[in-house]
Amino acid sequence: MSEDTITTLPDPSGFSPDPLIGVIRDGARKLIEQAIEAELAALMASFAGDKLEDGRARLVRHGHLPEREILTGVGPVPVKVPRVRDRGAGEDKISFTPSILPRYLRKTKSVEELLPWLYLKGVSTGDFSEALEALLGPNAKGLSAKTITRLKADWWKDYEAWQKRDLGTRRFLYIWADGVYFKPRMAEEKQCVLVIVGADEYGRKELLAITDGFRESTESWREVLLDLKRRGLKQDPKLAIGDGALGFWTALREVFATTKEQRCWVHKTMNVLNALPKSMQAKAKGHLHDIWQAETRAEAETAFDFFVETYGVKWDKAVAKLVKDRDALLTFYDYPAEHWKHIRTSNPIESTFATVRHRTKRTKGCLSRKTGLAMAFKLMMSAQGKWRKLDGRNRLPEIIEGVEFRDGLRHVQIAA
């Protein structure tokens, strides 16, 4: 039982001490110190044979640097870094800097990544201090709203470096393309963000291109596709998925002539339903689902004809939107059934940009072109780590080899 009779009052800042967090921080401090000592021991051992003329060791320990706090995901952790003294003559003096604790490091990478997420998720710069204290405790130092200006400059540098990366060693079988409009009030009213996501031969989805363009013009898309080719994407993708924007498909046929086309069923469904009265939309949506959810192309063609006959008399404009892309809407039947859920829509782009739109709606004032692109890029790259790989990855080598698929199944030709 404690003999202390002093009553502990609650922290006026609203934070109460957490014994578990204290244990975790203490454990983190000890682990860091052990790792540093192990690295120092290896350095000392490597120079153990170096002696001065009088027989003394050339390299010896020399106390510690002043203690500093490293801001981590569990709050600030105090650490001390040992120093060494090089007694040898000459300019090439040996010094010690731990690899896990570089000079001037004040916060871990996870905390650095926290800042763009707070900003991009809608936390205004004026609320940064309060948000960081709630996450890391009242002693969180080194982070403030002023950091955002520097961060936005860093995001743009990262974006520019990413745009120049080499794709020569990669092979992408599927690509998804979309021109996304959101409301950051960028430099041009008619600008949109052109996005391409690819799936490689291992089934991994990856952001390939993100840039701004004037609407979804052929010229803008051609520039994006030619840039991919210039950076090493020499082999045509097997399939491209996107909405009905004519600019992309015209540019695709010019740059990647052998790539087949699949129209996005989500976009097509919305376009068709928008041309129908609201009273008919629920029923029509079910009939559209009967088309792209059919197990075989023959069943899909039958459901397609049924939709045309049912709605074509009264709502010919809605049916015309569907009929004009009939073949391109059913291309997915020529690919493995395991991939259908991935290649029938451009969902990898649409679902990610829902977050971008959420952030830009909260942004006050006008965003510059750089800030808008950098924000979109940072969110896409963060989302990329959570993208699912393609199902049926064992089918990808067959697609590369040109194996024929019918109704999602491998077609075996019987010799006569």
N, C-alpha and C positions, 0 to 999 in steps of 0.2 A: 504494500500500500504506500502511495506517495505521501511523504510528510510535508509536501508543499501546500501551504494554505492560501496561496495566491490564486484567485479566480481568473481563468483565461477568458478574456473578452473576445467577441468575434471581431475578425478583421474588418475595419470600416470600409475597405474596398469591396467587401462582399465575398472574398475568397477564404475558405476555411482550410487549415492544413490537412493534408491527406497522408497518413502514415505509409500507405502502399506506394504512393508516388515517391516519397522520400527514400524508401528501400530500393526502388527501381533506379533512382538517380545515383544513389550510393553504389549500387552494383555496376551501373554504367561507368562511373568514375573509376572504379577498381579495374574493370576490364580494359578501359582505355590505357590506364597506367601500366597494366601488365603487357599490353601489346607494344607500348612504347619502350618499355624496359627490354622486351625480347628483341626488338629491332636494334636498340642500342648495344645490347650484348653481342649481337652478330657483327656490328660495326667494329666494336672493340676487339673482338676475336680476329677479325680480318687484318688488323694492324698490330696484333700482339707481338709480332716478330720485329717490328720497327723500333730500333733503339737509338738513343743519342750516343755521342762519343763517350760520355761518362757512364754509360750503361743504363741510364734511366729510360723508362718507356716514353715513346714519342707522344702517344695519345693517352690522355687521362681524363677522368670525370672532373667536372668543375661546377658543382652545385646545380641549381635549377634557374630557369627563367621565371619571371614573375608569374604568379598564378593568373589564369584568365578563364572566363566562363564561355563555354560553347553552348549556344542555343540549340537544343534538340527537340524532337517531338514530344518529350516528356518534361520539357522545361530546361532551364540553365543547369549545366553540369560543370563544376570547377575542375580544372586540370592543371598539372604542372609538367613542364617539359624539361628534362635534364639537359645540361650543357656539357660540352667537351672542350678540352684545351689541347691544341696542337703545339707542342714544344719545338717542333722542327723549324729550321730556318727556311727562308724562301717565301715566295708569294702564294704558292699553292697550298693554302691552309685547309685542313680538314675541318668540316663543321657537321653538325647533326641536325637534320630536320626530319621528323617522323613522316612517313608516307601517308599515314592515316590522319595526320594533323598538320597540314601545311601552315606556313607562316601566315599570320593575319586572318586565319579562318576564325570566324565568329559564329557561324551558324551552319548546320548540316544541310546537305542537298535537299533532304525532304522538306525542310523548312523553307528553303529557297523556292521550291516548287509550290509551296502553300500560297505564296504571295500572288502569283498570276491567277491561281484558282479563285482566291478571294475576290480579286478584281474582276475577272471574267464571269464569275457567278453572280455579280450584281452588287457586291459590297462597295459602296462609294469610298473615295479616298478619305473623306472626313470621318468615316466610321472604322478606319483601319485599326487604330489603337485599341478601341474597345473590343473589336473582333479578335485581335491577337491576344489580348489579355485573357479573354474567355477561353481561348484554345490552349494557351501555353502558360498561363499564370500571370500574376501581377509583376513578376520580375523580368518579363520578356523585354529584352533590350536589343537595340540594333535594327529594329524593324519599325518603319513608320510610313506614313502616306507619301512622304517625299521620295521613297524608294521607287514608286510607280514610274516616275519620269525616266529613271535609269533603266528600269525593267523593260519599258516599251522600246527603248533603243536597243536593248539586248535581244528582244524578240525579233525585231526587224533584221538584225545581223544574223540570227539563227535562220530566219526565213531565207535570206539571200544565199547563205551557205548551202542550205538544203536544196534550193533550186538548181544548184550547180553540181549536185552529186552525180556520180557515174552510175549508169544503169547497164553498162556493157556486159556484165556477168549475170544478168537476171533474165528470166523468161516469164512473161505474164500471159496467161491463157485467157482470162476474162478481164474485161474492164467495164466499170460503171462510170457513166458521165452524166453530169447535171449542171445546169446553170441556176444558181440559187440567188433569189432576190430577198434581201432583208432591209431593215430600216436604220442603218447607221448614218444615213445622210452623207454618203461619201462625196467625192469631188464632183462626180457626174450623176445626174438624176437617173440616167438610163444605164448606169453601170450595174453589173451583177458579178458574182463570184463564180468562175468556171472551175469545176472540180472533177478530177478523175481519180478513181480508186481502182487498183488492180489486184488480181489474185494470181500468185505465182505457181510454179510447178509443184510446190509443196502444200498448196492450199492456204497459204497465208495471205491475208488481205493487207494492203499497204496503200497509203496515200501517195499517188504518183505526181499529181499536179494540182496546184491551187493558185489561181491568179484572177485578176479582174479583166473584164472584157466589156465591150459596148454591146449591151443586150446579149443575145446568143448568136451573133453573126457568124457567117462562114469564115470570115477573115480572122475573127478572134479565136475560133476553135482550131482553125488550120495552124495558127501560130503556136497554140498549146501542143498539138499533136506533132508538129515538126520539131519542137523543142525536145519532146520525149525521144524522137528518133535521133536527133543530133547527139543526145547524151547516151545513146547506146541501145535503145529499144529497136533493134534491127528487124526482129521477126514479128510478123503481124500477129496480134492477138487472135485467138480463135473466135471469140464472140464479144460483142459490145452491147451493153444494156443501157438504155436511156429513154427519155420521153420523146415526144414527136417533134421536137424543135428541129427544123430543117437544116439549120446552120451546122449542127454537129454531124449529121449523117452525110451531108455533102462533103464536108472536110474529111470525114473518115474514109470515104470512097477514094479521095484523092491521095491520102497519105498511107492508109493501110487498106489496100484494095481488096484483099482476100478475106478480111474480117467479116463475119456474118453479123446480122443485126437482130436484136431482140428489143421490142418496145416494152416499156415498163407498164405493167398491168395496173399499178396503183394510180399512176398519172392518167392512163386511158380511162379507167373507171370514173375518176373524178370529172374528166372532160365530157364524157358521155352523159353522166348524171346531171351535170350542170345545164345540159341542153334539154332536159326533161322537166315537166312540172313536178313540184315537190310531192304531190300526191302519188306519183308513179315511181319515185326514186327508190324506195325500199324494195319494191317488187322487182324493178329492173336490176338493182344491184345483185339480187339473188340469181337472176338469170345470167348476168355477167360472170358471176362466180362459177356457175355451171360450166362455162366455157373453159376457163383456165385451170379449174380443178378437176377436169375430166382425166381419166387414167390413160386414154389413148387419143391420138390425133383425130381418129375417125369420130369418136364420141364428141370431141371438141368441135369438129366441123358441123356435126348435127346440131349441137347446142347453139353454134354460131348462126346457122340458118334459121333456127327457131326464133332467135332474138330479132333477126332482120325481118322475118315475116310478122312477128308480133307487134313490133314497134315502128316498122318502116312506113306504114300507111299514114299514121298521124304525126309521127315525129321523125321525119326523114332526115332532118339536120343531125339529130343525135345518132342515128344509124350510120349516116355518112362518115361521122368522126370515127366510128368503129371499123367500117368496111375498108376505108382507105389504107389501113395498116394490117389487113387481115393476115397476110403471110408472115410479116415480121412479128406479129403477136404470138404466133404458134411455133416459132423457131426452136423454143426450148425442148420440144419433143424429140429433137435430133441430138440431145445431150443426155448424159446419165441422169436417171430419175433421182439419184441422191443429191444432185445439184439443183434440181428445179426450184426448191425453196429460196435458193440464193440468186438465181439468174432470171426469175420472172419479174423482179422489181429492182429499182435503184435505191432500195431501203438503206444500204450502208451509208449513203450520203444524206438522205432525207432525215433519218433519225438523229444523226449527229448534228445537223444544222438546226434542229429544233432547239438545241442548247445555245447555239450562236444567236439565234433570233431572240431567245430569252434574255441574253445579256445585252444585246444592242437595244432592246426596248427600254432597258433601265438606264442606258447611257444618256446623259444629258448633253445637249449641245451637238455640234457637228463633229463627226470623226473625220480625220484626214484619211487619205487613201492608204498611207502606211499603217496607221493604227487599225483601220478596219481589216486590212489583210492580215496583219500580225495577230490580231485577236482571233480571226477565223483559223489561221494556221495553228496557233497554239492549242486551241480547243480540239481541232482535228487530230493533232498529234497525241494529245492526251487521251482522246477517245480510241485511237488506233490500238493502244495496248489492251483494250477490252473487246476488240472485234473477234468474233468466232472464226475459226478456220472452216474451210469448206468441209461438209460431210462427204463421205465417199472419196477420200483422197487417193485411194488405190486406183481410181478410174482415170486420174490425171495423165499417167503415162500412156494410157490407151488413146486419150484425146490427142496427145502430142504425136502419136504414131499414125493418127488418122483413121482409127477404128470407127466403123459406122455404127450409129445407134438409131434405133427406131422405137418410138414410144418409151424412151428412157432405158431400153435394154440393148445390150450388145447384139448386133445382128451378125449371125454366122452364115456366110454364103456357102451353099452346098455345091460342090463341083459336079458338073454334068457327067 
